[in-house]
Amino acid sequence: MSLITQPLSVDLSTLSARTFVNPAARAAVKLAVVLVTWNEAYRSRQVLKQLTPDQLRDVGLTRSQALIEAKRGFWCP
């Protein structure tokens, strides 16, 4: 028996506009988005420290620019 699954894609703005969403659930989703964003910033900045000079040149950064960016806090945009 073969089970075919389709990826679930939900436009959350449409969902929240049509249905009541518990305020606690809405806050939890917003918190999750913030945490994921912070984690992405942290990981990206850690990778910047490890780039080779050729890779830095490809992205248009100098070593000092990359180190300055890598030292920024994860909470900074």
N, CA, C, O and CB atoms as a CASP TS submission, in Angstrom:
PFRMAT TS
TARGET T0000
AUTHOR 0000-0000-0000
METHOD Language model
MODEL 1
PARENT N/A
ATOM      1  N   MET     1       0.838  -1.169   0.000  1.00  0.00           N
ATOM      2  CA  MET     1       0.000   0.000   0.000  1.00  0.00           C
ATOM      3  C   MET     1       0.886   1.236   0.000  1.00  0.00           C
ATOM      4  O   MET     1       1.773   1.375   0.842  1.00  0.00           O
ATOM      5  CB  MET     1      -0.955  -0.004   1.207  1.00  0.00           C
ATOM      6  N   SER     2       0.645   2.114  -0.930  1.00  0.00           N
ATOM      7  CA  SER     2       1.451   3.319  -1.064  1.00  0.00           C
ATOM      8  C   SER     2       0.699   4.511  -0.481  1.00  0.00           C
ATOM      9  O   SER     2      -0.472   4.744  -0.781  1.00  0.00           O
ATOM     10  CB  SER     2       1.812   3.573  -2.544  1.00  0.00           C
ATOM     11  N   LEU     3       1.392   5.238   0.339  1.00  0.00           N
ATOM     12  CA  LEU     3       0.793   6.426   0.938  1.00  0.00           C
ATOM     13  C   LEU     3       1.453   7.650   0.329  1.00  0.00           C
ATOM     14  O   LEU     3       2.657   7.855   0.485  1.00  0.00           O
ATOM     15  CB  LEU     3       0.943   6.422   2.492  1.00  0.00           C
ATOM     16  N   ILE     4       0.680   8.452  -0.353  1.00  0.00           N
ATOM     17  CA  ILE     4       1.206   9.665  -0.967  1.00  0.00           C
ATOM     18  C   ILE     4       0.808  10.837  -0.084  1.00  0.00           C
ATOM     19  O   ILE     4      -0.368  11.045   0.217  1.00  0.00           O
ATOM     20  CB  ILE     4       0.677   9.848  -2.434  1.00  0.00           C
ATOM     21  N   THR     5       1.807  11.589   0.318  1.00  0.00           N
ATOM     22  CA  THR     5       1.514  12.739   1.159  1.00  0.00           C
ATOM     23  C   THR     5       1.892  14.010   0.420  1.00  0.00           C
ATOM     24  O   THR     5       2.900  14.068  -0.285  1.00  0.00           O
ATOM     25  CB  THR     5       2.262  12.646   2.507  1.00  0.00           C
ATOM     26  N   GLN     6       1.093  14.987   0.591  1.00  0.00           N
ATOM     27  CA  GLN     6       1.351  16.293   0.010  1.00  0.00           C
ATOM     28  C   GLN     6       1.920  17.182   1.105  1.00  0.00           C
ATOM     29  O   GLN     6       1.504  17.081   2.259  1.00  0.00           O
ATOM     30  CB  GLN     6       0.054  16.912  -0.612  1.00  0.00           C
ATOM     31  N   PRO     7       2.869  18.053   0.762  1.00  0.00           N
ATOM     32  CA  PRO     7       3.369  18.959   1.790  1.00  0.00           C
ATOM     33  C   PRO     7       2.251  19.904   2.233  1.00  0.00           C
ATOM     34  O   PRO     7       1.466  20.390   1.419  1.00  0.00           O
ATOM     35  CB  PRO     7       4.589  19.761   1.269  1.00  0.00           C
ATOM     36  N   LEU     8       2.201  20.145   3.517  1.00  0.00           N
ATOM     37  CA  LEU     8       1.177  21.023   4.067  1.00  0.00           C
ATOM     38  C   LEU     8       1.677  22.455   4.004  1.00  0.00           C
ATOM     39  O   LEU     8       2.703  22.787   4.597  1.00  0.00           O
ATOM     40  CB  LEU     8       0.817  20.625   5.523  1.00  0.00           C
ATOM     41  N   SER     9       0.963  23.292   3.294  1.00  0.00           N
ATOM     42  CA  SER     9       1.327  24.705   3.282  1.00  0.00           C
ATOM     43  C   SER     9       0.107  25.499   3.695  1.00  0.00           C
ATOM     44  O   SER     9      -0.956  25.413   3.080  1.00  0.00           O
ATOM     45  CB  SER     9       1.847  25.158   1.878  1.00  0.00           C
ATOM     46  N   VAL    10       0.284  26.268   4.743  1.00  0.00           N
ATOM     47  CA  VAL    10      -0.807  27.058   5.284  1.00  0.00           C
ATOM     48  C   VAL    10      -0.346  28.500   5.357  1.00  0.00           C
ATOM     49  O   VAL    10       0.719  28.794   5.900  1.00  0.00           O
ATOM     50  CB  VAL    10      -1.256  26.535   6.682  1.00  0.00           C
ATOM     51  N   ASP    11      -1.138  29.384   4.817  1.00  0.00           N
ATOM     52  CA  ASP    11      -0.871  30.805   4.937  1.00  0.00           C
ATOM     53  C   ASP    11      -1.431  31.229   6.288  1.00  0.00           C
ATOM     54  O   ASP    11      -2.645  31.342   6.458  1.00  0.00           O
ATOM     55  CB  ASP    11      -1.506  31.633   3.745  1.00  0.00           C
ATOM     56  N   LEU    12      -0.533  31.463   7.255  1.00  0.00           N
ATOM     57  CA  LEU    12      -0.981  31.744   8.614  1.00  0.00           C
ATOM     58  C   LEU    12      -1.784  33.031   8.705  1.00  0.00           C
ATOM     59  O   LEU    12      -2.671  33.133   9.553  1.00  0.00           O
ATOM     60  CB  LEU    12       0.202  31.819   9.540  1.00  0.00           C
ATOM     61  N   SER    13      -1.501  34.021   7.856  1.00  0.00           N
ATOM     62  CA  SER    13      -2.269  35.262   7.915  1.00  0.00           C
ATOM     63  C   SER    13      -3.719  35.009   7.520  1.00  0.00           C
ATOM     64  O   SER    13      -4.632  35.602   8.094  1.00  0.00           O
ATOM     65  CB  SER    13      -1.644  36.330   7.001  1.00  0.00           C
ATOM     66  N   THR    14      -3.934  34.131   6.545  1.00  0.00           N
ATOM     67  CA  THR    14      -5.281  33.782   6.146  1.00  0.00           C
ATOM     68  C   THR    14      -5.960  32.982   7.242  1.00  0.00           C
ATOM     69  O   THR    14      -7.136  33.199   7.534  1.00  0.00           O
ATOM     70  CB  THR    14      -5.272  32.998   4.836  1.00  0.00           C
ATOM     71  N   LEU    15      -5.231  32.064   7.848  1.00  0.00           N
ATOM     72  CA  LEU    15      -5.782  31.238   8.912  1.00  0.00           C
ATOM     73  C   LEU    15      -6.240  32.108  10.077  1.00  0.00           C
ATOM     74  O   LEU    15      -7.357  31.956  10.570  1.00  0.00           O
ATOM     75  CB  LEU    15      -4.748  30.208   9.386  1.00  0.00           C
ATOM     76  N   SER    16      -5.378  33.015  10.515  1.00  0.00           N
ATOM     77  CA  SER    16      -5.725  33.831  11.670  1.00  0.00           C
ATOM     78  C   SER    16      -6.832  34.828  11.338  1.00  0.00           C
ATOM     79  O   SER    16      -7.552  35.265  12.236  1.00  0.00           O
ATOM     80  CB  SER    16      -4.496  34.568  12.180  1.00  0.00           C
ATOM     81  N   ALA    17      -6.978  35.188  10.082  1.00  0.00           N
ATOM     82  CA  ALA    17      -8.035  36.118   9.699  1.00  0.00           C
ATOM     83  C   ALA    17      -9.394  35.429   9.699  1.00  0.00           C
ATOM     84  O   ALA    17     -10.417  36.075   9.928  1.00  0.00           O
ATOM     85  CB  ALA    17      -7.746  36.715   8.321  1.00  0.00           C
ATOM     86  N   ARG    18      -9.413  34.145   9.449  1.00  0.00           N
ATOM     87  CA  ARG    18     -10.682  33.423   9.325  1.00  0.00           C
ATOM     88  C   ARG    18     -11.121  32.731  10.607  1.00  0.00           C
ATOM     89  O   ARG    18     -12.317  32.524  10.816  1.00  0.00           O
ATOM     90  CB  ARG    18     -10.576  32.407   8.234  1.00  0.00           C
ATOM     91  N   THR    19     -10.194  32.376  11.451  1.00  0.00           N
ATOM     92  CA  THR    19     -10.539  31.603  12.636  1.00  0.00           C
ATOM     93  C   THR    19      -9.980  32.274  13.879  1.00  0.00           C
ATOM     94  O   THR    19      -9.024  33.046  13.820  1.00  0.00           O
ATOM     95  CB  THR    19     -10.013  30.166  12.519  1.00  0.00           C
ATOM     96  N   PHE    20     -10.593  31.962  14.988  1.00  0.00           N
ATOM     97  CA  PHE    20     -10.095  32.459  16.264  1.00  0.00           C
ATOM     98  C   PHE    20      -8.873  31.655  16.651  1.00  0.00           C
ATOM     99  O   PHE    20      -8.904  30.425  16.657  1.00  0.00           O
ATOM    100  CB  PHE    20     -11.182  32.379  17.367  1.00  0.00           C
ATOM    101  N   VAL    21      -7.804  32.347  16.971  1.00  0.00           N
ATOM    102  CA  VAL    21      -6.589  31.682  17.435  1.00  0.00           C
ATOM    103  C   VAL    21      -6.354  32.137  18.869  1.00  0.00           C
ATOM    104  O   VAL    21      -6.307  33.332  19.163  1.00  0.00           O
ATOM    105  CB  VAL    21      -5.347  32.009  16.510  1.00  0.00           C
ATOM    106  N   ASN    22      -6.211  31.180  19.730  1.00  0.00           N
ATOM    107  CA  ASN    22      -5.964  31.444  21.138  1.00  0.00           C
ATOM    108  C   ASN    22      -4.791  32.413  21.271  1.00  0.00           C
ATOM    109  O   ASN    22      -3.751  32.196  20.649  1.00  0.00           O
ATOM    110  CB  ASN    22      -5.684  30.126  21.907  1.00  0.00           C
ATOM    111  N   PRO    23      -4.932  33.480  22.069  1.00  0.00           N
ATOM    112  CA  PRO    23      -3.834  34.439  22.232  1.00  0.00           C
ATOM    113  C   PRO    23      -2.543  33.802  22.732  1.00  0.00           C
ATOM    114  O   PRO    23      -1.453  34.223  22.344  1.00  0.00           O
ATOM    115  CB  PRO    23      -4.249  35.526  23.183  1.00  0.00           C
ATOM    116  N   ALA    24      -2.657  32.795  23.587  1.00  0.00           N
ATOM    117  CA  ALA    24      -1.454  32.113  24.072  1.00  0.00           C
ATOM    118  C   ALA    24      -0.767  31.363  22.936  1.00  0.00           C
ATOM    119  O   ALA    24       0.461  31.339  22.858  1.00  0.00           O
ATOM    120  CB  ALA    24      -1.804  31.141  25.216  1.00  0.00           C
ATOM    121  N   ALA    25      -1.556  30.752  22.058  1.00  0.00           N
ATOM    122  CA  ALA    25      -0.974  30.046  20.914  1.00  0.00           C
ATOM    123  C   ALA    25      -0.315  31.038  19.958  1.00  0.00           C
ATOM    124  O   ALA    25       0.765  30.775  19.428  1.00  0.00           O
ATOM    125  CB  ALA    25      -2.054  29.224  20.173  1.00  0.00           C
ATOM    126  N   ARG    26      -0.972  32.184  19.740  1.00  0.00           N
ATOM    127  CA  ARG    26      -0.407  33.210  18.871  1.00  0.00           C
ATOM    128  C   ARG    26       0.931  33.708  19.436  1.00  0.00           C
ATOM    129  O   ARG    26       1.893  33.896  18.692  1.00  0.00           O
ATOM    130  CB  ARG    26      -1.400  34.388  18.707  1.00  0.00           C
ATOM    131  N   ALA    27       0.983  33.920  20.760  1.00  0.00           N
ATOM    132  CA  ALA    27       2.216  34.366  21.404  1.00  0.00           C
ATOM    133  C   ALA    27       3.304  33.298  21.292  1.00  0.00           C
ATOM    134  O   ALA    27       4.475  33.615  21.081  1.00  0.00           O
ATOM    135  CB  ALA    27       1.956  34.709  22.881  1.00  0.00           C
ATOM    136  N   ALA    28       2.913  32.040  21.435  1.00  0.00           N
ATOM    137  CA  ALA    28       3.889  30.947  21.323  1.00  0.00           C
ATOM    138  C   ALA    28       4.484  30.885  19.926  1.00  0.00           C
ATOM    139  O   ALA    28       5.683  30.654  19.771  1.00  0.00           O
ATOM    140  CB  ALA    28       3.237  29.603  21.670  1.00  0.00           C
ATOM    141  N   VAL    29       3.661  31.089  18.916  1.00  0.00           N
ATOM    142  CA  VAL    29       4.167  31.070  17.534  1.00  0.00           C
ATOM    143  C   VAL    29       5.113  32.243  17.306  1.00  0.00           C
ATOM    144  O   VAL    29       6.164  32.085  16.684  1.00  0.00           O
ATOM    145  CB  VAL    29       2.996  31.121  16.517  1.00  0.00           C
ATOM    146  N   LYS    30       4.740  33.416  17.807  1.00  0.00           N
ATOM    147  CA  LYS    30       5.615  34.589  17.657  1.00  0.00           C
ATOM    148  C   LYS    30       6.947  34.364  18.360  1.00  0.00           C
ATOM    149  O   LYS    30       7.998  34.727  17.830  1.00  0.00           O
ATOM    150  CB  LYS    30       4.932  35.852  18.216  1.00  0.00           C
ATOM    151  N   LEU    31       6.912  33.770  19.544  1.00  0.00           N
ATOM    152  CA  LEU    31       8.142  33.458  20.272  1.00  0.00           C
ATOM    153  C   LEU    31       8.994  32.466  19.484  1.00  0.00           C
ATOM    154  O   LEU    31      10.211  32.627  19.385  1.00  0.00           O
ATOM    155  CB  LEU    31       7.816  32.890  21.669  1.00  0.00           C
ATOM    156  N   ALA    32       8.360  31.456  18.931  1.00  0.00           N
ATOM    157  CA  ALA    32       9.090  30.469  18.138  1.00  0.00           C
ATOM    158  C   ALA    32       9.768  31.126  16.938  1.00  0.00           C
ATOM    159  O   ALA    32      10.903  30.786  16.604  1.00  0.00           O
ATOM    160  CB  ALA    32       8.145  29.355  17.666  1.00  0.00           C
ATOM    161  N   VAL    33       9.081  32.060  16.292  1.00  0.00           N
ATOM    162  CA  VAL    33       9.664  32.766  15.143  1.00  0.00           C
ATOM    163  C   VAL    33      10.882  33.567  15.590  1.00  0.00           C
ATOM    164  O   VAL    33      11.903  33.573  14.903  1.00  0.00           O
ATOM    165  CB  VAL    33       8.617  33.701  14.477  1.00  0.00           C
ATOM    166  N   VAL    34      10.787  34.234  16.718  1.00  0.00           N
ATOM    167  CA  VAL    34      11.914  35.010  17.235  1.00  0.00           C
ATOM    168  C   VAL    34      13.090  34.093  17.550  1.00  0.00           C
ATOM    169  O   VAL    34      14.229  34.405  17.203  1.00  0.00           O
ATOM    170  CB  VAL    34      11.500  35.799  18.493  1.00  0.00           C
ATOM    171  N   LEU    35      12.827  32.974  18.200  1.00  0.00           N
ATOM    172  CA  LEU    35      13.907  32.051  18.557  1.00  0.00           C
ATOM    173  C   LEU    35      14.580  31.465  17.329  1.00  0.00           C
ATOM    174  O   LEU    35      15.803  31.329  17.303  1.00  0.00           O
ATOM    175  CB  LEU    35      13.373  30.931  19.429  1.00  0.00           C
ATOM    176  N   VAL    36      13.807  31.119  16.317  1.00  0.00           N
ATOM    177  CA  VAL    36      14.383  30.594  15.076  1.00  0.00           C
ATOM    178  C   VAL    36      15.226  31.668  14.391  1.00  0.00           C
ATOM    179  O   VAL    36      16.307  31.376  13.878  1.00  0.00           O
ATOM    180  CB  VAL    36      13.268  30.094  14.123  1.00  0.00           C
ATOM    181  N   THR    37      14.742  32.894  14.381  1.00  0.00           N
ATOM    182  CA  THR    37      15.493  33.998  13.777  1.00  0.00           C
ATOM    183  C   THR    37      16.810  34.215  14.507  1.00  0.00           C
ATOM    184  O   THR    37      17.853  34.385  13.876  1.00  0.00           O
ATOM    185  CB  THR    37      14.662  35.292  13.792  1.00  0.00           C
ATOM    186  N   TRP    38      16.765  34.209  15.831  1.00  0.00           N
ATOM    187  CA  TRP    38      17.989  34.380  16.616  1.00  0.00           C
ATOM    188  C   TRP    38      18.975  33.247  16.363  1.00  0.00           C
ATOM    189  O   TRP    38      20.177  33.481  16.232  1.00  0.00           O
ATOM    190  CB  TRP    38      17.658  34.459  18.105  1.00  0.00           C
ATOM    191  N   ASN    39      18.468  32.025  16.295  1.00  0.00           N
ATOM    192  CA  ASN    39      19.338  30.879  16.047  1.00  0.00           C
ATOM    193  C   ASN    39      20.000  30.984  14.670  1.00  0.00           C
ATOM    194  O   ASN    39      21.183  30.683  14.515  1.00  0.00           O
ATOM    195  CB  ASN    39      18.540  29.569  16.156  1.00  0.00           C
ATOM    196  N   GLU    40      19.227  31.410  13.684  1.00  0.00           N
ATOM    197  CA  GLU    40      19.775  31.574  12.343  1.00  0.00           C
ATOM    198  C   GLU    40      20.868  32.639  12.320  1.00  0.00           C
ATOM    199  O   GLU    40      21.898  32.460  11.670  1.00  0.00           O
ATOM    200  CB  GLU    40      18.665  31.939  11.357  1.00  0.00           C
ATOM    201  N   ALA    41      20.650  33.737  13.023  1.00  0.00           N
ATOM    202  CA  ALA    41      21.658  34.799  13.092  1.00  0.00           C
ATOM    203  C   ALA    41      22.923  34.286  13.773  1.00  0.00           C
ATOM    204  O   ALA    41      24.030  34.542  13.298  1.00  0.00           O
ATOM    205  CB  ALA    41      21.105  36.029  13.848  1.00  0.00           C
ATOM    206  N   TYR    42      22.768  33.571  14.872  1.00  0.00           N
ATOM    207  CA  TYR    42      23.916  33.021  15.587  1.00  0.00           C
ATOM    208  C   TYR    42      24.724  32.081  14.699  1.00  0.00           C
ATOM    209  O   TYR    42      25.946  32.198  14.605  1.00  0.00           O
ATOM    210  CB  TYR    42      23.454  32.284  16.844  1.00  0.00           C
ATOM    211  N   ARG    43      24.035  31.154  14.052  1.00  0.00           N
ATOM    212  CA  ARG    43      24.727  30.167  13.217  1.00  0.00           C
ATOM    213  C   ARG    43      25.410  30.821  12.016  1.00  0.00           C
ATOM    214  O   ARG    43      26.531  30.457  11.662  1.00  0.00           O
ATOM    215  CB  ARG    43      23.742  29.102  12.735  1.00  0.00           C
ATOM    216  N   SER    44      24.737  31.780  11.397  1.00  0.00           N
ATOM    217  CA  SER    44      25.324  32.471  10.246  1.00  0.00           C
ATOM    218  C   SER    44      26.590  33.210  10.649  1.00  0.00           C
ATOM    219  O   SER    44      27.581  33.206   9.920  1.00  0.00           O
ATOM    220  CB  SER    44      24.315  33.452   9.631  1.00  0.00           C
ATOM    221  N   ARG    45      26.549  33.841  11.807  1.00  0.00           N
ATOM    222  CA  ARG    45      27.719  34.590  12.270  1.00  0.00           C
ATOM    223  C   ARG    45      28.867  33.669  12.657  1.00  0.00           C
ATOM    224  O   ARG    45      30.033  34.033  12.510  1.00  0.00           O
ATOM    225  CB  ARG    45      27.345  35.469  13.452  1.00  0.00           C
ATOM    226  N   GLN    46      28.546  32.489  13.147  1.00  0.00           N
ATOM    227  CA  GLN    46      29.604  31.522  13.444  1.00  0.00           C
ATOM    228  C   GLN    46      30.281  31.044  12.162  1.00  0.00           C
ATOM    229  O   GLN    46      31.496  30.848  12.133  1.00  0.00           O
ATOM    230  CB  GLN    46      29.034  30.323  14.220  1.00  0.00           C
ATOM    231  N   VAL    47      29.502  30.859  11.116  1.00  0.00           N
ATOM    232  CA  VAL    47      30.044  30.424   9.830  1.00  0.00           C
ATOM    233  C   VAL    47      30.934  31.509   9.237  1.00  0.00           C
ATOM    234  O   VAL    47      31.958  31.203   8.627  1.00  0.00           O
ATOM    235  CB  VAL    47      28.907  30.069   8.852  1.00  0.00           C
ATOM    236  N   LEU    48      30.555  32.771   9.407  1.00  0.00           N
ATOM    237  CA  LEU    48      31.364  33.877   8.885  1.00  0.00           C
ATOM    238  C   LEU    48      32.801  33.808   9.391  1.00  0.00           C
ATOM    239  O   LEU    48      33.739  34.105   8.651  1.00  0.00           O
ATOM    240  CB  LEU    48      30.741  35.218   9.273  1.00  0.00           C
ATOM    241  N   LYS    49      32.974  33.413  10.658  1.00  0.00           N
ATOM    242  CA  LYS    49      34.320  33.337  11.228  1.00  0.00           C
ATOM    243  C   LYS    49      35.169  32.266  10.555  1.00  0.00           C
ATOM    244  O   LYS    49      36.397  32.324  10.613  1.00  0.00           O
ATOM    245  CB  LYS    49      34.240  33.063  12.717  1.00  0.00           C
ATOM    246  N   GLN    50      34.537  31.303   9.928  1.00  0.00           N
ATOM    247  CA  GLN    50      35.267  30.172   9.358  1.00  0.00           C
ATOM    248  C   GLN    50      35.493  30.276   7.850  1.00  0.00           C
ATOM    249  O   GLN    50      36.137  29.406   7.263  1.00  0.00           O
ATOM    250  CB  GLN    50      34.531  28.906   9.657  1.00  0.00           C
ATOM    251  N   LEU    51      34.978  31.319   7.222  1.00  0.00           N
ATOM    252  CA  LEU    51      35.121  31.433   5.769  1.00  0.00           C
ATOM    253  C   LEU    51      36.565  31.693   5.375  1.00  0.00           C
ATOM    254  O   LEU    51      37.301  32.382   6.082  1.00  0.00           O
ATOM    255  CB  LEU    51      34.227  32.547   5.231  1.00  0.00           C
ATOM    256  N   THR    52      36.956  31.140   4.251  1.00  0.00           N
ATOM    257  CA  THR    52      38.301  31.361   3.712  1.00  0.00           C
ATOM    258  C   THR    52      38.344  32.741   3.046  1.00  0.00           C
ATOM    259  O   THR    52      37.299  33.324   2.758  1.00  0.00           O
ATOM    260  CB  THR    52      38.695  30.231   2.690  1.00  0.00           C
ATOM    261  N   PRO    53      39.544  33.259   2.803  1.00  0.00           N
ATOM    262  CA  PRO    53      39.646  34.553   2.108  1.00  0.00           C
ATOM    263  C   PRO    53      38.925  34.563   0.750  1.00  0.00           C
ATOM    264  O   PRO    53      38.310  35.563   0.382  1.00  0.00           O
ATOM    265  CB  PRO    53      41.113  34.911   1.904  1.00  0.00           C
ATOM    266  N   ASP    54      39.001  33.464   0.018  1.00  0.00           N
ATOM    267  CA  ASP    54      38.302  33.392  -1.274  1.00  0.00           C
ATOM    268  C   ASP    54      36.785  33.465  -1.094  1.00  0.00           C
ATOM    269  O   ASP    54      36.096  34.144  -1.855  1.00  0.00           O
ATOM    270  CB  ASP    54      38.677  32.097  -2.012  1.00  0.00           C
ATOM    271  N   GLN    55      36.275  32.766  -0.089  1.00  0.00           N
ATOM    272  CA  GLN    55      34.830  32.797   0.173  1.00  0.00           C
ATOM    273  C   GLN    55      34.381  34.187   0.623  1.00  0.00           C
ATOM    274  O   GLN    55      33.319  34.663   0.221  1.00  0.00           O
ATOM    275  CB  GLN    55      34.457  31.753   1.240  1.00  0.00           C
ATOM    276  N   LEU    56      35.189  34.829   1.456  1.00  0.00           N
ATOM    277  CA  LEU    56      34.865  36.189   1.887  1.00  0.00           C
ATOM    278  C   LEU    56      34.837  37.146   0.701  1.00  0.00           C
ATOM    279  O   LEU    56      33.962  38.007   0.608  1.00  0.00           O
ATOM    280  CB  LEU    56      35.877  36.676   2.931  1.00  0.00           C
ATOM    281  N   ARG    57      35.780  36.993  -0.185  1.00  0.00           N
ATOM    282  CA  ARG    57      35.813  37.836  -1.385  1.00  0.00           C
ATOM    283  C   ARG    57      34.559  37.603  -2.232  1.00  0.00           C
ATOM    284  O   ARG    57      34.002  38.545  -2.795  1.00  0.00           O
ATOM    285  CB  ARG    57      37.088  37.547  -2.220  1.00  0.00           C
ATOM    286  N   ASP    58      34.120  36.351  -2.319  1.00  0.00           N
ATOM    287  CA  ASP    58      32.911  36.025  -3.087  1.00  0.00           C
ATOM    288  C   ASP    58      31.668  36.734  -2.541  1.00  0.00           C
ATOM    289  O   ASP    58      30.797  37.147  -3.307  1.00  0.00           O
ATOM    290  CB  ASP    58      32.683  34.515  -3.081  1.00  0.00           C
ATOM    291  N   VAL    59      31.590  36.872  -1.222  1.00  0.00           N
ATOM    292  CA  VAL    59      30.427  37.533  -0.631  1.00  0.00           C
ATOM    293  C   VAL    59      30.652  39.024  -0.403  1.00  0.00           C
ATOM    294  O   VAL    59      29.776  39.722   0.108  1.00  0.00           O
ATOM    295  CB  VAL    59      30.070  36.871   0.679  1.00  0.00           C
ATOM    296  N   GLY    60      31.832  39.503  -0.787  1.00  0.00           N
ATOM    297  CA  GLY    60      32.114  40.936  -0.723  1.00  0.00           C
ATOM    298  C   GLY    60      32.454  41.460   0.660  1.00  0.00           C
ATOM    299  O   GLY    60      32.147  42.606   0.986  1.00  0.00           O
ATOM    300  N   LEU    61      33.089  40.621   1.478  1.00  0.00           N
ATOM    301  CA  LEU    61      33.483  41.050   2.817  1.00  0.00           C
ATOM    302  C   LEU    61      34.981  40.891   3.015  1.00  0.00           C
ATOM    303  O   LEU    61      35.614  40.027   2.408  1.00  0.00           O
ATOM    304  CB  LEU    61      32.725  40.256   3.880  1.00  0.00           C
ATOM    305  N   THR    62      35.537  41.737   3.872  1.00  0.00           N
ATOM    306  CA  THR    62      36.920  41.554   4.296  1.00  0.00           C
ATOM    307  C   THR    62      36.910  40.724   5.576  1.00  0.00           C
ATOM    308  O   THR    62      35.860  40.525   6.188  1.00  0.00           O
ATOM    309  CB  THR    62      37.642  42.933   4.514  1.00  0.00           C
ATOM    310  N   ARG    63      38.084  40.241   5.976  1.00  0.00           N
ATOM    311  CA  ARG    63      38.178  39.450   7.203  1.00  0.00           C
ATOM    312  C   ARG    63      37.713  40.294   8.394  1.00  0.00           C
ATOM    313  O   ARG    63      36.988  39.796   9.255  1.00  0.00           O
ATOM    314  CB  ARG    63      39.636  38.942   7.425  1.00  0.00           C
ATOM    315  N   SER    64      38.123  41.562   8.451  1.00  0.00           N
ATOM    316  CA  SER    64      37.735  42.399   9.589  1.00  0.00           C
ATOM    317  C   SER    64      36.226  42.655   9.613  1.00  0.00           C
ATOM    318  O   SER    64      35.627  42.680  10.688  1.00  0.00           O
ATOM    319  CB  SER    64      38.488  43.730   9.544  1.00  0.00           C
ATOM    320  N   GLN    65      35.610  42.844   8.454  1.00  0.00           N
ATOM    321  CA  GLN    65      34.155  43.021   8.405  1.00  0.00           C
ATOM    322  C   GLN    65      33.438  41.760   8.895  1.00  0.00           C
ATOM    323  O   GLN    65      32.453  41.836   9.629  1.00  0.00           O
ATOM    324  CB  GLN    65      33.702  43.366   6.969  1.00  0.00           C
ATOM    325  N   ALA    66      33.950  40.605   8.476  1.00  0.00           N
ATOM    326  CA  ALA    66      33.341  39.341   8.889  1.00  0.00           C
ATOM    327  C   ALA    66      33.465  39.144  10.399  1.00  0.00           C
ATOM    328  O   ALA    66      32.527  38.672  11.041  1.00  0.00           O
ATOM    329  CB  ALA    66      33.993  38.164   8.146  1.00  0.00           C
ATOM    330  N   LEU    67      34.608  39.499  10.963  1.00  0.00           N
ATOM    331  CA  LEU    67      34.803  39.342  12.401  1.00  0.00           C
ATOM    332  C   LEU    67      33.935  40.307  13.197  1.00  0.00           C
ATOM    333  O   LEU    67      33.403  39.951  14.249  1.00  0.00           O
ATOM    334  CB  LEU    67      36.266  39.550  12.759  1.00  0.00           C
ATOM    335  N   ILE    68      33.792  41.524  12.694  1.00  0.00           N
ATOM    336  CA  ILE    68      32.904  42.489  13.359  1.00  0.00           C
ATOM    337  C   ILE    68      31.473  41.956  13.367  1.00  0.00           C
ATOM    338  O   ILE    68      30.794  41.996  14.393  1.00  0.00           O
ATOM    339  CB  ILE    68      32.962  43.874  12.652  1.00  0.00           C
ATOM    340  N   GLU    69      31.025  41.461  12.220  1.00  0.00           N
ATOM    341  CA  GLU    69      29.660  40.907  12.133  1.00  0.00           C
ATOM    342  C   GLU    69      29.513  39.685  13.038  1.00  0.00           C
ATOM    343  O   GLU    69      28.478  39.513  13.683  1.00  0.00           O
ATOM    344  CB  GLU    69      29.318  40.526  10.671  1.00  0.00           C
ATOM    345  N   ALA    70      30.541  38.835  13.089  1.00  0.00           N
ATOM    346  CA  ALA    70      30.481  37.612  13.890  1.00  0.00           C
ATOM    347  C   ALA    70      30.410  37.926  15.381  1.00  0.00           C
ATOM    348  O   ALA    70      29.875  37.126  16.150  1.00  0.00           O
ATOM    349  CB  ALA    70      31.695  36.727  13.600  1.00  0.00           C
ATOM    350  N   LYS    71      30.937  39.072  15.804  1.00  0.00           N
ATOM    351  CA  LYS    71      30.927  39.436  17.221  1.00  0.00           C
ATOM    352  C   LYS    71      29.604  40.045  17.673  1.00  0.00           C
ATOM    353  O   LYS    71      29.362  40.191  18.871  1.00  0.00           O
ATOM    354  CB  LYS    71      32.045  40.405  17.505  1.00  0.00           C
ATOM    355  N   ARG    72      28.754  40.398  16.724  1.00  0.00           N
ATOM    356  CA  ARG    72      27.464  40.971  17.081  1.00  0.00           C
ATOM    357  C   ARG    72      26.616  39.938  17.823  1.00  0.00           C
ATOM    358  O   ARG    72      26.740  38.736  17.589  1.00  0.00           O
ATOM    359  CB  ARG    72      26.726  41.475  15.823  1.00  0.00           C
ATOM    360  N   GLY    73      25.781  40.405  18.692  1.00  0.00           N
ATOM    361  CA  GLY    73      24.901  39.508  19.436  1.00  0.00           C
ATOM    362  C   GLY    73      23.865  38.860  18.526  1.00  0.00           C
ATOM    363  O   GLY    73      23.495  39.423  17.496  1.00  0.00           O
ATOM    364  N   PHE    74      23.407  37.691  18.906  1.00  0.00           N
ATOM    365  CA  PHE    74      22.430  36.975  18.088  1.00  0.00           C
ATOM    366  C   PHE    74      21.113  37.727  18.009  1.00  0.00           C
ATOM    367  O   PHE    74      20.340  37.532  17.071  1.00  0.00           O
ATOM    368  CB  PHE    74      22.195  35.579  18.644  1.00  0.00           C
ATOM    369  N   TRP    75      20.855  38.581  18.983  1.00  0.00           N
ATOM    370  CA  TRP    75      19.605  39.314  19.015  1.00  0.00           C
ATOM    371  C   TRP    75      19.630  40.560  18.117  1.00  0.00           C
ATOM    372  O   TRP    75      18.591  41.181  17.893  1.00  0.00           O
ATOM    373  CB  TRP    75      19.289  39.711  20.437  1.00  0.00           C
ATOM    374  N   CYS    76      20.802  40.921  17.609  1.00  0.00           N
ATOM    375  CA  CYS    76      20.926  42.102  16.735  1.00  0.00           C
ATOM    376  C   CYS    76      20.512  41.743  15.317  1.00  0.00           C
ATOM    377  O   CYS    76      20.902  40.703  14.788  1.00  0.00           O
ATOM    378  CB  CYS    76      22.378  42.653  16.745  1.00  0.00           C
ATOM    379  N   PRO    77      19.717  42.616  14.707  1.00  0.00           N
ATOM    380  CA  PRO    77      19.290  42.324  13.322  1.00  0.00           C
ATOM    381  C   PRO    77      20.431  42.446  12.329  1.00  0.00           C
ATOM    382  O   PRO    77      20.233  42.233  11.133  1.00  0.00           O
ATOM    383  CB  PRO    77      18.164  43.260  12.908  1.00  0.00           C
TER
END
